[in-house]
Structures are given as C-alpha cells and as structure tokens.
Amino acid sequence: MKYVYGPVASWRLGSSLGVDILSTAGKTCSFDCIYCQLGRTVNRTTERRVYVPTEAIARELAALGPRIDAIADVVTFAGMGEPTLGANLREVVEVIRAYTSMPVAILTNAALITDEGVRADLQALDIVVAKLDAPQQWLFEVVNRPVSSALQLDAILAGLKIFRRAYHGKFCLQLMFVAANKASAPAMARLAADLAPDEVQLNTPLRPCGVAPLSAEEMHQIAAHFKGMEPQVSSVYEQRKRAAAVLDAKDVLRRRGVRE
C-alpha cells in the first residue's frame, strides 16, 4: 500500500484508515505549524492540483475490499500535508464510498476554506475536523506560520462560518495548545462558540515535534474556559485510544515524521 495506510488509533475518531492524496516525500502544506509531527513544510503551497491519481487510490481500496469494514471505524483523509490541496478530493470520496459505507472524515487546517470549490468538496464528507489555533493574525503567524501572506485569519474564520451554515455532517474544531497560545484560551473559546461546531477537540502535541506539549493540568485549566458550551468538548489527555491492527507500520511511521 502506498496511499492507503493504517489503520491508526485516533483519540478523536477511533480506528482510522488513512488516505493520503498527497503522498509526497516531504510535507506539502499551506502552513508550517511549529508543532507539526512531520517537521518543516518542504513543499509550501496554496495551489490545488492532483498529486495522486484517483485510479491509484481506487486500486488500493479494491485490494483491501471487504477488509476495510473489518479493520476500521472511519476512513480519514490525512497524511503528508494538507489534504484539501488535492484537487481530486471529491472524486476520491466517491471512490471510497464504492467500497465502504463507514463515515469518511478529513483533518484539515482550513487554510483553503475561503475557496468555494473547497467548501463544496468538503460537503461530501461525513466528518470535517478543522484546525483553529489562534484568535488573532499575529499569533496565527507565530503558531501556524502560513506559507503565504494571502492567508488571513479573518478570511478563514469567515469561510468557516459560511461552511458551517451549509454543512450537514459532523463539524469539529480542533484547537492545538502549546506554550505560545495557551494564554489565548478564553478568546479561542469565544471563537469556538461563535462557530458552533458539533464537537470541540482540545489538543496538545504528544507526539515528538519541535515544541513541548502542555501538561495534563495545563490542559485541564484550558478546558475550563470551554465548559458550558453546547457542543461536546473532548481533550487529548482524557480520551483513550482503541487498539488498531496496522497494515504496514512503516507507512504509518512515515506519516508521523519518523525516518529510518
């Protein structure tokens, strides 16, 4: 398998079979987040194009066949960067649905949510997990390090609001907290409430990366700012991962930034 990997044990999604529609040697992304497990962004871009032919992914799914339903709870677009950069995203969703009826999810940094075409593609997914790590542009630039000055937080927030109003699937916000943005938790809680997601996921980078994770106590203090919100609020330290039988451990490790 080259493009379909895992399944991995996800505290957010359960046993998750990954689909990587970028599958580049280095990270391809519109952000260069300080906490990314993949390290620095090698291919810095906001341009959508086809990285992996839809047919190639279809062949791997066909090879798995009925095993998909036996090994995973969800099929998730993730991998070597920002999956909405793949211009054939919607085509691949349709291919996945030909092989399984389980939910199809995406982990997105939401950088391209300002694009009407991207919002239309995301409508095809059952679960959209969108990133939100800062309440102001200056902190957005510190934590997420957008690759282009055209990426403005206010525009991204406006795009998320437009998407939220039209989307009928499960909309989740993931907020990654590190030392640089932990003091902004109250402002981020207000933004989260305004976006009215179905679920708020409070995270800190527990996998090896360029910054240290916050402690369980620090995350508990942050979670206090989100209490009383209508959506479900979950935190990485409070969730248990379900075991997953991995098809190829090397494929998973590569997408976690581990090199032999």
N, C-alpha and C positions, 0 to 999 in steps of 0.2 A: 504494500500500500504506500502510495506517495502523497496523496492528497486527503484521504480519509484516515483519521488516526484516533487513538484511544481504544475504548472509552476511558475518560479520566473521571476521577471522583471530584465532583464540584460541590462546594458547600451551598452554592446558590441553586444548582439545577439537578443535583443527583448524579446518576451515572450518565455522562455526556459523551456522545460520539462526535468527535470534531471533524469539521470540513474546512479545509484551508484552501480558499480560492485564490490566494496569492502564491503561497509556497515558494517564495524567493529565498535565496541563500542567506541573505541578511534581512533585517526588519524593513518592511515597506510601510510607511505610515505618514499621516498628516500631522502627527505630534511626535515629540521626542521626550516623553514624560520622564521625570527624574527617578521614578520608582519602577520603571518597566523591567520585567524579568528578562526580556530579550536584549537588554543593553541599548546602546545608542542606535538611532534610526540611520540606516545605511542609505536607503532609497527614500529621500524626502520629497513627498509629492502630494498634491491635492487633485491630481488628474485621474479620472476613472478610465480604466481600459481592461481588456481581457488578459489576465495573467495565466490562467489555466483553462484550456478548452472545456466546455461543458461536457463534451463527449468523454473526456478522460476521467472526469469525476463519475459520470454515469457508469463507466466500465468497472470502477472500483466498487461502487454500490451494488452493481449486478453480481460481482464476485462474492459479496457478503450475503446477498439475497435475504432469506428469512432469518438469518442470524442477527440482523440488525435489531429486531424486536426483542430478541432474547438477551442481548448484551447491554442495552442502553435504555434510559428513560426519556432521553431527548437527543435530538441532533442539533449541534451548535456550530454556527459559523464563528471561527476564531483562527488562531494560528500565528503566522509570521507577520502580523501587522493589522491594519485597519481593514476589515472585510468589505466595507461599503466602497472601497476603491475598486473592487472587482465589478466591472460593468455588466457581467453576466449573472449577477446575484439572483435576480428574479428567475432566470432560466434554471439555475441550479436548484432553487427552491422547488420548482415544478418537477425536476428530476427526482429529488429526494422524496416527494410525495407519491411518486410512482412506485417506490419501494417500501414505504412505511407510512402508517397513519399516526405515528407518535409526534408530539409537538416539535416544531422547528424554531430554534432560537438564534439570536445573534448578540454578540458582545461588541458594542460599537462605542467609539469615542465621541460620536455625534458631531464631529467637525463638519461633515457634509450635509447635515440635516437642513441646512439653508437651501439645498438644491431640491427642487420639486420632484425631479426624477428619482432621487434617493429616497425621499419620503414615500413616493409611490411604490418603490421596490420594498421598502420596509413594511408596507401594508400587507404584504404576502406572508409575513412571518407570524407565528403564534405568540412568541415572546420576544420583546425587544428590551435589552438591558443597555441603557445609555449612561455614559460617564458624565459626572459633574463634580469637579474638584476645586472650584474657586467661585467666589461671588463677585470678583472684580477683575478687570482686564490685567492689571499689573501682576496679580497673584496667579492668574491663568497663565501668563507668560513665564512666571517662575516655576510653576509646578508642571504644566503640560508642555511648555516650550513649543508652541505651534510653529510649523515649518514655513509659514507664510504670514506676512503682515495683514493679508486679506482675511485671515481667520480672526474674527472679533467675537468676544464672548456674548455681547448683547445680541448680535445677529443669531448666534447659535441658540441662545435662550428663546428668542422669538420663533426660530424654526422648530424647537422642541414643543412650544405651545401650540403651534399650527398642527404639528403631527399628532400631539396628544388629543386634540379635539376630534380628529378624524379617525383615529386608530381604535379598533375594537378588540384587539388582542390584549395580552398582559403586558403592561408598560412598567418597567422597573428602572429606578435610578440607582446607579452605583456611585457612592461617594468614597473616594480613596483618601484616607487621612494619614498625613506624615507630619513631622515637626513644623514644616513650612506653613501648613494651612490649618493646624488644629485650633488656633485661636479664632478662626473664621467659622467655627461650627454653628454658632447662632444664626449668622447671616445665611449660611448654606441650608440650614433647617427652614428658614423662611422661603428661600428659593424653591426648595423641595415641596413645601406645602403649596406654593403657588402653581407648580407644575402638576400637582395632583396625580402622582403615579399610583399604581396598584400596590407597589412594594418599594420600600427604601432599603438599600443594602449598604451597610456601613462596613468599610473595609480598611485594612492596613496591610502593607506588603510583607507577608510572612515568608514568601519565597526569596531566595538570595537576589539582591539587586543593589542599586547604588546608594540607597538610603536605609536607615534603620526603621523597623516597624514601631508603632506606638505600643505601649503596654496594654494589657487587658484592663487595668484600672483607668488609663487614659481614654480608652475606647468606651468604657462604661460612663465616664463623665461626659463624653461627646454624645452618647446615646440619650442622655438625659434631656438634651435640647430638642430631641425628636419625639419625646413622649407626648401623648395626647393627639398625635397626628392620626388622621383617619386611615391611611394605608398601613399595611403590615410593615414593621420595621425589624430587620434582622441584622445581626452583627457577626463578623467572622469568628470571633472568639467563642460565640455562643452556639455555633452550628456544628453538627457532626457530619463528617463526610461518610458516604456509603462506599464500601469497597467496590472496585471496578476491575474486571478482568481485561487487562490491556492486550491489544492485538500485537503491538510492536513497541516495546519500551523505548527503543532508540528514537522512534518517531515522536513520541511524547516528550522526551527529554530535549530534543532539538527545538521544539516549540516552547520550551521553558528556558531557553538560553543556555542549555548545558551542551558543551562540546567535548568530544572525547580527546 
